[in-house]
Amino acid sequence: MKTLKNIVTLSFILLSFNLISAQYGGGGMYGGGMGSGMNRGGMSRNPQSMQNTNNFGKNKSPEEIEKERIENLNKSIEKLVKDLSLDDLQAIVIRKEIESGAKSIAVVTKSEISNEEKIKEVDAINEKTDRTINTYLNADQKIKYKKYIEERKERMEKYRMSIRN
């Protein structure tokens, strides 16, 4: 009987530690909890916490995030090369400009400023990048690139509206 009492007590203690750990950000079923960057309203204080999750809440490693960023960058470049009929030199120079802009945007998104300020800074970076890219394009490519920019702005506006709601 004493052994059974010890087993029940030990199980209770272990279960308590597990529950406390999950509540304070130690994992739990979805890796959440009060210690995982969530404030009382349920909104993340760290903008990167939303950025570093896939659809099911699984945290991504920095390597996975970087790999995804490079893949997205390559897809964007390939689309521009195809849609604008860029030559090799244009593709190289534009790739460098887009990479530079993407790095600047990454710095802004990780900064400790308000979301409104982040939006303004990202828009300014995109405008500067677009102006620079336009200098490497011929007249026909500029028309196509302007359409590309408009589509990007529409996507960004839809994304921003979904965040606000």
HUBEL-V238864 format. One record per residue. SS is DSSP state (@ for helix, = for strand, . for the rest). PHI is phi in radians with two decimals (none if undefined). Layout:
# HUBEL-V238864
SS&PHI + SS&PHI
This chain:
# HUBEL-V238864
.&none + @&-1.12 + @&-1.12 + @&-1.10 + @&-1.09 + @&-1.13 + @&-1.14 + @&-1.12 + @&-1.10 + @&-1.09 + @&-1.08 + @&-1.07 + @&-1.12 + @&-1.10 + @&-1.11 + @&-1.06 + @&-1.07 + @&-1.11 + @&-1.16 + @&-1.11 + @&-1.07 + @&-1.15 + @&-1.13 + .&-1.71 + .&1.58 + .&-1.53 + .&2.32 + .&1.31 + .&-1.13 + .&-2.06 + .&1.27 + .&-1.59 + .&2.05 + .&-1.22 + .&-1.60 + .&-1.76 + .&1.50 + =&-1.73 + .&-1.67 + .&-1.14 + .&-1.39 + .&1.54 + .&-1.62 + =&-1.27 + .&-1.39 + .&-1.78 + @&-1.08 + @&-1.26 + @&-1.11 + @&-1.30 + @&-1.25 + .&-1.67 + =&-2.20 + .&-1.60 + .&-1.12 + .&-1.88 + .&1.44 + .&-1.32 + =&-1.20 + .&-1.76 + .&-1.33 + @&-0.99 + @&-1.14 + @&-1.16 + @&-1.11 + @&-1.11 + @&-1.07 + @&-1.11 + @&-1.07 + @&-1.15 + @&-1.07 + @&-1.12 + @&-1.08 + @&-1.08 + @&-1.10 + @&-1.10 + @&-1.11 + @&-1.04 + @&-1.11 + @&-1.12 + @&-1.02 + @&-1.22 + @&-1.17 + @&-1.72 + .&0.92 + .&-1.30 + .&-1.44 + @&-1.06 + @&-1.13 + @&-1.05 + @&-1.06 + @&-1.14 + @&-1.15 + @&-1.18 + @&-1.00 + @&-1.08 + @&-1.13 + @&-1.17 + @&-1.06 + @&-1.08 + @&-1.10 + @&-1.12 + @&-1.15 + @&-1.11 + @&-1.14 + @&-1.06 + @&-1.12 + @&-1.11 + @&-1.15 + @&-1.58 + .&-1.31 + .&-1.64 + .&-2.02 + .&-1.15 + @&-1.07 + @&-1.10 + @&-1.14 + @&-1.07 + @&-1.05 + @&-1.08 + @&-1.17 + @&-1.11 + @&-1.06 + @&-1.14 + @&-1.11 + @&-1.09 + @&-1.11 + @&-1.11 + @&-1.08 + @&-1.10 + @&-1.08 + @&-1.16 + @&-1.07 + @&-1.01 + .&-1.18 + .&-1.70 + .&-1.83 + .&-1.47 + @&-1.03 + @&-1.13 + @&-1.16 + @&-1.11 + @&-1.11 + @&-1.15 + @&-1.20 + @&-1.08 + @&-1.14 + @&-1.04 + @&-1.10 + @&-1.08 + @&-1.11 + @&-1.10 + @&-1.10 + @&-1.11 + @&-1.11 + @&-1.13 + @&-1.14 + @&-1.09 + @&-1.10 + @&-1.12 + @&-1.15 + @&-1.19 + @&-1.26 + @&-1.22 + .&-1.50
